[in-house]
Amino acid sequence: MDTIAPPGLAIAVEDAAVQEFAAVPTLRFTLALRGEGEIRSVMLRAQIRVAAPRRSYDTATRERLADLFGAPHQWSTTLRSLLWTHTHLSVPEFSGETRADLLVGCTYDFDAGIVTYFRALAEGDIPLEFLFSGTIFYSGPDGALQAAMIPWDTEAEFRLPVTAWDQLIDAYYPGTAWLRLRRDTAERLSAYRTWHMLATVDDAVASLLDGGLDGGPR
């Protein structure tokens, strides 16, 4: 069977926005794909990393990031890129150029390092790296379907405004945050709340942070 060289493919990230009405907090990244000739489809995988060394940090932000990178005097050796997530996308047939939405589900788990990083930033941008892989499907000289791997060096950069992350969390968790607790810890917290006749779990946590109430389970 005759073969031809696979079409080249370049990918850029053009925009990011909150995906409305998703089951979980989701950011929508708009990708611009530019191919050489007719492309039947693309099975695209993306690894997204936060290029933390590519932005500056004030003193207050460095203190909030101590859990990730240590004390500020250690940052020359500890500041590093962070893996955010892996995701995938199927792009239908196109010729020349097309756009596609890459959806990225986001956690708000305080135990996740990436959430610690996002929450620590008060302003500016989050430098992102998109590392792409996958398969390009195209037609051979006789019209037969052929496939080729996306080159390993296919990547893109994008600076996500911190405000976009804030808007995402405000849209899905307005005025609230989520904590993941062990079951036995949650049961102790519930018992503390009941014993002291506190209205909500939030009230129970606030009471403990303020020093706790006398008596009852702890």
C-alpha positions in Angstrom: 0.0 0.0 0.0 1.3 3.4 -1.0 1.9 5.9 1.9 2.6 9.6 2.1 4.2 11.6 4.8 1.7 12.5 7.6 0.4 16.1 7.6 2.1 18.5 9.9 0.0 19.7 12.9 0.5 22.9 15.0 -1.6 23.6 18.1 -2.1 26.9 19.9 -4.2 27.7 23.0 -6.2 30.9 22.3 -8.5 31.4 25.2 -9.9 30.0 28.4 -13.3 30.4 30.0 -15.6 28.8 32.6 -17.7 26.0 31.2 -21.2 26.6 32.4 -23.6 23.9 33.6 -20.9 21.1 33.8 -21.2 18.4 36.4 -17.9 19.4 38.0 -16.0 22.7 37.9 -14.6 22.9 34.4 -12.4 25.2 32.4 -12.8 25.4 28.6 -9.6 26.0 26.6 -10.0 27.0 23.0 -7.4 25.2 20.8 -6.5 26.4 17.3 -5.3 23.4 15.2 -3.5 24.1 11.9 -2.8 21.1 9.6 -1.2 20.6 6.3 -3.9 19.3 3.9 -6.9 17.1 4.7 -7.0 15.6 8.1 -9.7 13.0 8.7 -9.6 13.3 12.5 -7.3 13.7 15.5 -7.3 11.8 18.7 -5.6 14.3 21.0 -4.1 13.8 24.5 -2.8 16.7 26.6 -0.7 16.8 29.6 -1.1 20.2 31.3 1.6 21.5 33.6 2.0 24.7 35.6 5.3 26.3 34.8 5.7 27.8 38.2 9.3 29.2 37.6 8.0 31.4 34.8 6.3 34.0 36.9 7.3 36.2 39.9 6.0 36.0 43.4 5.8 38.6 46.1 6.7 37.9 49.8 3.1 37.2 50.9 2.6 34.7 48.0 5.9 32.9 48.8 4.7 32.4 52.3 1.4 30.9 51.2 3.4 28.6 48.9 5.7 27.3 51.6 3.8 23.9 51.7 4.8 23.4 48.0 8.2 24.9 47.7 9.5 25.4 51.2 10.9 28.6 52.7 11.7 31.5 50.3 15.5 31.0 50.8 15.1 27.5 49.4 13.3 28.4 46.2 16.4 28.5 44.0 16.4 24.7 44.2 12.8 23.8 45.1 10.7 26.0 42.7 9.6 23.6 40.0 6.8 22.9 37.4 3.7 21.1 38.7 1.6 18.5 36.9 -2.0 19.7 36.8 -3.9 17.1 34.8 -4.2 14.8 31.8 -7.1 15.1 29.4 -8.1 14.2 25.9 -10.2 15.3 22.9 -11.4 14.0 19.6 -11.2 16.5 16.7 -13.4 15.8 13.7 -12.3 16.1 10.0 -10.9 19.4 8.9 -8.8 21.0 6.2 -6.3 23.8 7.0 -7.4 25.1 10.3 -10.1 24.4 12.9 -10.9 25.2 16.5 -11.9 22.8 19.3 -12.7 23.0 23.0 -10.5 21.2 25.4 -12.4 20.7 28.7 -10.5 20.4 31.9 -12.3 19.3 35.1 -10.9 21.0 38.2 -10.8 19.9 41.8 -11.1 22.2 44.8 -9.6 19.7 47.2 -7.3 21.6 49.6 -5.1 18.5 49.8 -4.2 18.8 46.1 -0.9 20.6 45.5 -2.2 22.3 42.4 -5.2 23.8 44.4 -2.7 25.1 47.0 -0.8 26.8 44.2 -3.9 28.4 42.5 -5.3 29.6 45.8 -2.0 31.2 46.8 -2.0 33.6 43.8 -3.8 36.9 44.3 -3.2 38.4 40.9 -1.4 38.0 37.6 -1.3 34.9 35.4 -0.8 31.2 35.8 1.8 30.0 33.2 0.7 26.8 31.6 2.4 24.3 29.4 0.3 22.0 27.2 2.2 18.9 26.0 0.3 17.1 23.3 0.4 13.5 22.0 -2.0 11.2 20.2 -2.8 10.2 16.6 -3.5 11.9 13.3 -5.7 10.1 10.8 -5.4 11.1 7.2 -5.9 9.8 3.7 -3.2 8.0 1.7 -2.7 8.4 -2.1 -5.5 5.8 -2.8 -7.9 7.3 -0.2 -7.1 4.6 2.4 -7.1 5.7 6.0 -3.6 6.1 7.4 -2.5 7.0 10.9 0.6 8.7 12.4 1.6 9.7 15.9 1.6 13.4 16.8 5.3 14.4 17.2 6.5 14.4 20.8 7.5 18.1 20.6 4.0 19.4 19.8 3.3 21.8 22.7 1.8 25.2 23.5 2.0 27.8 26.2 -0.8 29.8 27.7 -1.1 32.3 30.5 -4.3 31.7 32.4 -5.5 34.8 34.3 -5.8 34.1 38.0 -9.2 35.8 37.8 -10.4 32.9 35.5 -9.7 30.4 38.3 -11.4 32.7 40.8 -14.4 33.0 38.6 -14.6 29.2 38.2 -14.6 28.6 41.9 -17.0 31.4 42.6 -19.4 29.9 40.0 -19.4 26.4 41.4 -18.7 27.1 45.1 -19.9 30.6 45.8 -18.6 31.7 49.2 -17.6 28.2 50.3 -14.8 25.7 50.2 -14.5 21.9 50.5 -12.4 19.9 53.0 -11.8 16.2 52.6 -11.8 14.5 56.1 -11.3 10.9 57.2 -14.6 9.3 58.2 -13.6 9.0 61.8 -12.6 12.7 61.9 -16.0 13.6 60.3 -17.8 11.6 62.9 -15.9 13.3 65.8 -16.7 16.7 64.3 -20.4 15.7 64.0 -20.5 14.6 67.6 -18.8 17.8 68.7 -21.4 19.8 66.8 -24.3 17.9 68.3 -23.1 18.0 71.9 -22.6 21.8 71.7 -25.9 22.3 69.8 -24.1 24.2 66.9 -26.2 24.9 63.9 -23.8 23.8 61.1 -20.5 22.0 60.5 -19.0 25.4 59.7 -20.0 26.6 63.1 -18.3 23.6 64.7 -15.0 24.2 62.8 -15.1 27.9 63.7 -15.6 27.0 67.3 -12.6 24.6 67.3 -10.4 27.2 65.6 -11.4 29.7 68.2 -10.3 27.4 71.0 -13.2 25.1 71.4 -16.0 24.8 74.0 -15.6 23.2 77.4 -17.0 19.7 77.9 -18.4 17.1 75.4 -16.6 15.0 72.9 -13.3 16.3 71.3 
